[in-house]
Amino acid sequence: MTDEPIYEGSNGRYYTDWQVDRKLTNGAWTPCLHETETGRRLVGIDDGELLLLVPTEANALPPYVELRSDDATAWIVDSRRSIP
């Protein structure tokens, strides 16, 4: 298990801190606001839309959300989504 924050997105998806940082670093998302007291973040995504990310506990994840990790990173896998 990881000690990194896990975020619930307003789009119904879940993200680890590593996934959020990666999207911000590669320019897929644009940082807008970061509320340091609560850890909530607001990021710009495709076509100027906004995504709210709210920290959540790993034990509060729905059953279809799997938290996977290796030595360096942790990521979320949605077992409902099929890979084409």
C-alpha positions in Angstrom: 0.0 0.0 0.0 1.1 3.6 -0.5 1.3 6.6 1.8 0.6 8.9 -1.2 -2.7 10.8 -1.3 -5.5 9.2 -3.3 -7.9 11.6 -5.0 -11.6 11.1 -6.0 -12.3 13.2 -9.1 -15.5 15.0 -9.8 -15.5 12.9 -13.0 -16.1 9.7 -11.0 -12.5 8.5 -11.5 -9.8 8.0 -8.9 -6.1 9.0 -9.1 -3.0 8.6 -7.0 -0.7 11.5 -6.3 1.8 10.1 -8.8 -0.9 10.1 -11.5 -2.0 13.7 -10.8 1.6 14.9 -10.8 2.3 13.1 -14.1 -0.7 14.7 -15.8 0.4 18.1 -14.5 4.0 17.6 -15.5 3.3 16.4 -19.0 0.8 19.2 -19.6 -2.4 17.1 -19.9 -3.8 19.0 -16.9 -3.2 22.6 -15.8 -3.1 23.5 -12.2 -5.7 26.0 -11.1 -6.1 25.9 -7.3 -4.7 23.8 -4.5 -6.3 24.2 -1.1 -3.5 23.2 1.3 -5.6 22.7 4.4 -7.9 20.1 2.8 -5.7 18.9 0.0 -8.4 19.5 -2.6 -7.2 20.5 -6.0 -8.8 22.1 -9.0 -7.2 21.3 -12.4 -8.0 22.3 -15.9 -8.6 19.4 -18.3 -9.6 19.1 -22.0 -11.4 22.0 -23.7 -11.2 24.3 -20.6 -13.2 22.1 -18.3 -12.4 21.8 -14.7 -11.8 18.7 -12.5 -12.1 18.8 -8.7 -9.8 16.3 -6.9 -10.7 15.5 -3.3 -8.4 13.4 -1.1 -9.9 10.1 0.0 -8.8 7.1 2.1 -7.7 3.9 0.4 -10.2 2.0 2.6 -13.0 4.2 1.2 -12.4 3.2 -2.4 -15.3 1.3 -4.2 -14.7 -2.4 -4.8 -14.0 -1.9 -8.5 -11.1 0.4 -7.8 -7.7 -1.4 -7.4 -4.6 0.3 -6.0 -1.5 -1.1 -7.6 2.1 -0.2 -7.0 5.7 -1.1 -7.7 8.9 0.1 -6.0 8.6 3.6 -7.4 5.0 4.4 -8.1 1.3 3.7 -7.3 -1.6 3.9 -9.7 -5.3 3.3 -9.8 -6.9 0.7 -12.0 -10.7 0.7 -12.6 -11.6 -3.0 -13.1 -14.9 -2.0 -14.8 -13.1 -0.5 -17.8 -12.1 -2.8 -20.5 -8.9 -2.3 -22.5 -9.5 -2.1 -26.2 
